[in-house]
Amino acid sequence: MGNQTNQKSWDVIIIGAGIIGMSIAWKLAQKKLQVLVLERNEAGREASYASAGMLAPYTEAEEDTPLLRLAIASREIYPTFLREIESETGMSANYRDEGALFLALDEHEAKALVSRFEWQQKMGFTVERLQGRELQVAEPALSPAIQLALFYPGDHQLDNRAWLAALQAALKKRGVEIRTGSPVHRLINEGGRVVGVEAQGKNLSARVTVLAAGSWSPEIETGSGESIPVYPTRGQIVAVRSPQSGSGTHPLLRHTLRYEGGYVAVFPEGRLLLGGTMEDVGYCKANTVDAMQRILARAIDFAPPLASCEFVEAWSGLRPNTRDHLPILGRSSCDGLVYATGHFRNGILLTPITATAISELIVDGQTTVDLAPFSIERFQGER
Ligand SMILES: Cc1cc2nc3c(=O)[nH]c(=O)nc-3n(C[C@H](O)[C@H](O)[C@H](O)COP(=O)(O)OP(=O)(O)OC[C@H]3O[C@@H](n4cnc5c(N)ncnc54)[C@H](O)[C@@H]3O)c2cc1C
C-alpha cells in the first residue's frame, strides 16, 4: 500500500468494454463518478459487436421468468436511454420499432405457435395472429407456405455496431478513459475487500470494481471464493444485402423474422443478418460450412427472395452463458466487487436496465428493480 499513496484512484473500475461495461460507465459518469474502463483488446469487438441487435423480450420468451420481466422493463426504457446518448453525440443507433413476426412453416411449428400465443395472451402481452393474405400484405416476401405467424409490435431492433460507436463517443465526451490492450488478471483483495485490480503488472485502485468481462469473466481471479459459472456459447451469423437496397427503408423485409432455430434481423441500407446457432464449443470463433448452410436454407424457406441477395460476410461471437441462462447482476459477497455478466442471448436488450440498476447499486446502495433472482449467490454451494 505504502508505495501506492500518490497513485491515481478511481471511484469505479470496470473490467470489459463490451456494451455492458461501457453502458455502466456512461451511467456512472452521468452521476459524476470517476470511472476507468479496462479492456483486454479493442473496445466493443466481442459479443456486443457480433450480435444481431434484436430487442426481443416477447419472441425470446418461452415462459414467465424473472428474466422476462427484466427484459420487458429494459425494452420499455430503451428509447429514452438511447435518445440521451444519441443527443449527447449526434450519432444514431437506427432504432426500429416495426415489430417482429414469429413464423411457422409446418403443422408442428404452428402448434407450438398456438400454445405460445395462448400463454402470452393470458399474460396480457400484445400479440396478434396473422395468416394467409393478411400475412402476405404485412410482409410480401414471405413464403405463401407459411401456416401461421404471430406479430409482436413490442419487439424492436437496432444496429448494435452503431450503438457501440455512439456509446464510445459518449464516454469520450464525458472524459471516461477506456484503456485498451489492458487485460486484468486478478483483483486486489485487502482484508476481504476488493480495492482494485492488477492489470499489466500495475495495481490500480478503486472504491468499486465491476466485473463485466462477458464470456471471459471466470478467467479473472477475484479472490472472492465465488464460482462464476459463465461459459461461451457460440453464435454464427451470415450477413446479406438486398438486391434492391439504397432508398434508406428496407425493400425486402420490414419486420424482424423469428422461427424455430433462427432469425432474420433487418439492418439499415438493405443489410439483413441471418442467424443464428447455439453451440457450446469453447472459445472457438470459427464459422462452419455446415452451420452457414443450415442458416441460409432455413431463412430462404421462410422468405424465398433472400436467395437472390448478395452475400456480404459471416462471423461468429461468444454469448456469455450461465448454467441457468440468467445474467449475474449485483454485489459479490466480497465488498467492493459488483458483477454484471452472463447476459447470454439478451445482452443488447438488457443494456439499459443493467446500466441503470448497477449504477444505482453503486451510487445509492439500492436498486429500483429487484436484482435478487440474478445474484451470484444462487450458484454458491453448487459443485
Ligand atoms: C451471434 C450473436 C447474436 C446475438 N444477438 C443478440 C440480439 O439480437 N439481441 C441481444 O440482446 N443480444 C444478442 N446477443 C447477445 C449479446 O451480444 C451479449 O449478451 C452481449 O453483447 C454481452 O455483452 P458484454 O459486454 O457482457 O460482453 P462482450 O461484448 O463480449 O464484452 C466483454 C468484453 O470484456 C473484455 N474482456 C474479457 N476479459 C477481460 C480481461 N481479463 N480484462 C479486460 N477486458 C476483458 C472482452 O475483450 C470484451 O471486449 C448475441 C450474441 C451473439 C454472439
PDBQT file of the ligand as one rigid body, heavy atoms in Angstrom, charges set to zero:
ROOT
HETATM    1  C1  LIG A 401     -24.243 -14.152 -32.759  1.00  0.00    +0.000 C 
HETATM    2  C2  LIG A 401     -24.828 -13.415 -31.611  1.00  0.00    +0.000 A 
HETATM    3  C3  LIG A 401     -26.068 -12.789 -31.757  1.00  0.00    +0.000 A 
HETATM    4  C4  LIG A 401     -26.626 -12.096 -30.681  1.00  0.00    +0.000 A 
HETATM    5  N1  LIG A 401     -27.809 -11.450 -30.877  1.00  0.00    +0.000 NA
HETATM    6  C5  LIG A 401     -28.344 -10.720 -29.860  1.00  0.00    +0.000 A 
HETATM    7  C6  LIG A 401     -29.511  -9.964 -30.071  1.00  0.00    +0.000 A 
HETATM    8  O1  LIG A 401     -30.051  -9.920 -31.160  1.00  0.00    +0.000 OA
HETATM    9  N2  LIG A 401     -30.016  -9.262 -29.030  1.00  0.00    +0.000 N 
HETATM   10  C7  LIG A 401     -29.428  -9.244 -27.799  1.00  0.00    +0.000 A 
HETATM   11  O2  LIG A 401     -29.952  -8.607 -26.883  1.00  0.00    +0.000 OA
HETATM   12  N3  LIG A 401     -28.291  -9.956 -27.575  1.00  0.00    +0.000 NA
HETATM   13  C8  LIG A 401     -27.738 -10.677 -28.569  1.00  0.00    +0.000 A 
HETATM   14  N4  LIG A 401     -26.599 -11.396 -28.374  1.00  0.00    +0.000 N 
HETATM   15  C9  LIG A 401     -26.029 -11.438 -27.036  1.00  0.00    +0.000 C 
HETATM   16  C10 LIG A 401     -25.243 -10.176 -26.726  1.00  0.00    +0.000 C 
HETATM   17  O3  LIG A 401     -24.410  -9.886 -27.815  1.00  0.00    +0.000 OA
HETATM   18  C11 LIG A 401     -24.414 -10.366 -25.457  1.00  0.00    +0.000 C 
HETATM   19  O4  LIG A 401     -25.238 -10.804 -24.395  1.00  0.00    +0.000 OA
HETATM   20  C12 LIG A 401     -23.761  -9.050 -25.019  1.00  0.00    +0.000 C 
HETATM   21  O5  LIG A 401     -23.058  -8.500 -26.107  1.00  0.00    +0.000 OA
HETATM   22  C13 LIG A 401     -22.833  -9.260 -23.846  1.00  0.00    +0.000 C 
HETATM   23  O6  LIG A 401     -22.159  -8.038 -23.643  1.00  0.00    +0.000 OA
HETATM   24  P1  LIG A 401     -20.880  -7.977 -22.722  1.00  0.00    +0.000 P 
HETATM   25  O7  LIG A 401     -20.448  -6.554 -22.698  1.00  0.00    +0.000 OA
HETATM   26  O8  LIG A 401     -21.162  -8.653 -21.432  1.00  0.00    +0.000 OA
HETATM   27  O9  LIG A 401     -19.823  -8.935 -23.453  1.00  0.00    +0.000 OA
HETATM   28  P2  LIG A 401     -18.765  -8.632 -24.639  1.00  0.00    +0.000 P 
HETATM   29  O10 LIG A 401     -19.335  -7.774 -25.689  1.00  0.00    +0.000 OA
HETATM   30  O11 LIG A 401     -18.197  -9.949 -25.026  1.00  0.00    +0.000 OA
HETATM   31  O12 LIG A 401     -17.688  -7.775 -23.890  1.00  0.00    +0.000 OA
HETATM   32  C14 LIG A 401     -16.828  -8.282 -22.884  1.00  0.00    +0.000 C 
HETATM   33  C15 LIG A 401     -15.521  -7.507 -23.008  1.00  0.00    +0.000 C 
HETATM   34  O13 LIG A 401     -14.657  -7.856 -21.927  1.00  0.00    +0.000 OA
HETATM   35  C16 LIG A 401     -13.344  -7.912 -22.422  1.00  0.00    +0.000 C 
HETATM   36  N5  LIG A 401     -12.522  -8.713 -21.513  1.00  0.00    +0.000 N 
HETATM   37  C17 LIG A 401     -12.576 -10.053 -21.329  1.00  0.00    +0.000 A 
HETATM   38  N6  LIG A 401     -11.654 -10.439 -20.404  1.00  0.00    +0.000 NA
HETATM   39  C18 LIG A 401     -11.029  -9.313 -19.996  1.00  0.00    +0.000 A 
HETATM   40  C19 LIG A 401      -9.985  -9.063 -19.075  1.00  0.00    +0.000 A 
HETATM   41  N7  LIG A 401      -9.417 -10.047 -18.367  1.00  0.00    +0.000 N 
HETATM   42  N8  LIG A 401      -9.539  -7.798 -18.902  1.00  0.00    +0.000 NA
HETATM   43  C20 LIG A 401     -10.100  -6.766 -19.613  1.00  0.00    +0.000 A 
HETATM   44  N9  LIG A 401     -11.089  -6.958 -20.513  1.00  0.00    +0.000 NA
HETATM   45  C21 LIG A 401     -11.566  -8.214 -20.699  1.00  0.00    +0.000 A 
HETATM   46  C22 LIG A 401     -13.517  -8.548 -23.796  1.00  0.00    +0.000 C 
HETATM   47  O14 LIG A 401     -12.388  -8.336 -24.623  1.00  0.00    +0.000 OA
HETATM   48  C23 LIG A 401     -14.765  -7.846 -24.288  1.00  0.00    +0.000 C 
HETATM   49  O15 LIG A 401     -14.491  -6.660 -25.008  1.00  0.00    +0.000 OA
HETATM   50  C24 LIG A 401     -25.969 -12.048 -29.430  1.00  0.00    +0.000 A 
HETATM   51  C25 LIG A 401     -24.725 -12.655 -29.287  1.00  0.00    +0.000 A 
HETATM   52  C26 LIG A 401     -24.146 -13.317 -30.366  1.00  0.00    +0.000 A 
HETATM   53  C27 LIG A 401     -22.792 -13.914 -30.207  1.00  0.00    +0.000 C 
ENDROOT
TORSDOF 0
